[in-house]
Amino acid sequence: MFFERPDFGERAVLVHLKLNSETEPEDPREFEELVISAGGDPVEFLTGSRQSPHAKFFVGTGKLAEISSAVRSCDAELVIFNHNLSPSQERNLEAELKCRVLDRTGLILDIFAQRARTHEGKLQVELAQLQHLSSRLVRGWTHLDREKGGIGMRGPGETQLESDRRMVRERIQTIKKRLEKVRKQRGQSRRSRDRAEIPIVSLVGYTNAGKSTLFNNLTDSDVFAADQLFATLDPTMRRLDIPEQGSVIFADTVGFISHLPHRLVNAFRATLEEAASATLLLHVVDAAAEERNINIERVQAVLKEIGAHELPTLVVYNKIDLLDDPYARIERDADGTPEAIWLSAQTGEGLNLLLEAVTQRLPGVQLHKYLQLQPTQGALRAALYNHKAVVSENIDAQGMINLEVKLAESDFLRLLKVSGLKMQDLVTL
């Protein structure tokens, strides 16, 4: 049986089953937030439990009848499952319920499709969608089948289904080639930053933990930030000069989620590599979330999947303004090394402590020098001021410029080179 699928259904019936065979069940509250983030209007939330999924419909016949009744009574256009359905289960449910059926992976892909802004992000989403679609093409065009016998029907040819599959395969290969090119370009950019010895600090964390708000406040940027899941998809990088450290590149990345579909992890490999190649990770945590510790474990699982779990990490407990006892602080280990920061990206409380902790966790030699520059060496003086490395300055009676500077050794050597000077050209006090 075939019927026209609606392009998009906003009124949705949500289905969540507790399966005894699941070792780590999905979160029903997070599921509802995902649906709302996708623009859906949950009109009914049906729950139940089973030992294991039904082979044909995922749910039992009794629950299927309950879903069908809810669809009719609520005039719903869409049924969304908080589980991953097989292609055959999805088709069987649609034929039975007479409406569009979406599983958890399809829901997340839809949100990603809405949020992608850059060309790269759109390519990554399209790749994941096509890979998901390729196993769900149904045999709905048998009237074009030229493989059966009869006058005028003999000879080679392909069914519409085969043609669709071929076009999907070709498009997948095209996108993969383009993303590989993007990956190489990102690799070249990373090598350039490595040569310049500029450390990279990547913000990672569970979706809606406040990464983009923190990123905006740190770097004075305008990255889209909202109280919704997956507000940020496309990575954004900004350069920031930190006192006593020098130039640092901060990178805002896509939020993680429990059981992030492998297709999305693979499609966003080029983007996630920004986190995997970072000098330091800022693991942003929603301190007010009820499942704070579980979310931390989920993020660590994704970091392990992309090979970033062994990178130096500083935990940032955000949203302390929502706690009963909010105060910004640094937590240190027995050696005095910062391990965690408590702050509020919304109010700005504790941001100075974060920069202090980042400075202490980043590698590199910090210079504290007293220089005497000649009037002809004004280009270096200007560069040091632009870098915010000058602590104090005075000009003596002979017109010599005496500077106290603090900055990273790598930055100092770079500024020397840009100014056309060498270390032996300088007089240190």
Number of C-alpha atoms within 10 A of each C-alpha: 8 12 10 8 14 10 7 10 17 17 19 26 25 24 22 21 21 17 16 13 11 10 7 10 16 18 13 17 8 14 21 20 15 20 23 17 20 22 15 19 18 19 15 18 16 14 12 12 14 14 11 15 18 12 11 15 20 23 22 17 12 9 17 16 14 12 21 19 13 20 22 12 10 13 13 21 21 25 27 23 22 23 19 15 20 16 16 16 18 20 21 17 22 21 15 13 20 18 20 22 24 22 18 21 22 21 19 22 20 18 21 25 20 17 18 20 13 12 9 20 22 17 21 27 24 20 25 24 21 16 17 17 15 17 12 15 15 14 11 13 12 11 8 13 14 17 14 9 9 8 6 7 13 11 10 7 13 13 17 17 17 15 12 15 17 13 13 18 14 12 15 20 13 14 17 16 12 15 21 14 13 15 17 13 13 16 16 12 12 17 12 12 14 12 9 12 16 20 21 25 24 27 28 27 29 26 24 23 28 26 30 26 21 25 24 18 15 18 15 11 15 11 16 11 17 13 11 16 23 24 24 24 24 19 19 16 17 16 14 15 16 18 18 20 26 23 21 20 18 23 23 26 24 24 23 23 19 19 15 17 17 12 19 20 18 15 23 22 17 23 22 21 16 21 27 21 17 22 19 22 26 26 22 27 26 25 21 16 14 9 11 16 12 12 21 17 13 19 25 19 18 21 20 13 12 15 15 21 16 10 15 14 23 21 20 27 24 26 23 22 19 13 11 8 8 14 13 20 15 17 13 13 9 6 6 9 13 21 16 21 24 24 27 25 23 15 13 15 20 20 19 13 16 23 15 17 20 22 19 15 17 16 13 16 12 17 16 15 15 18 18 20 20 16 13 9 17 13 16 19 23 14 17 21 13 11 20 18 25 20 16 11 15 12 13 10 7 8 11 16 18 20 22 17 20 23 25 22 18 18 21 22 14 14 20 18 13 12 16 12 15 11 11 7 12 14 12 14 10
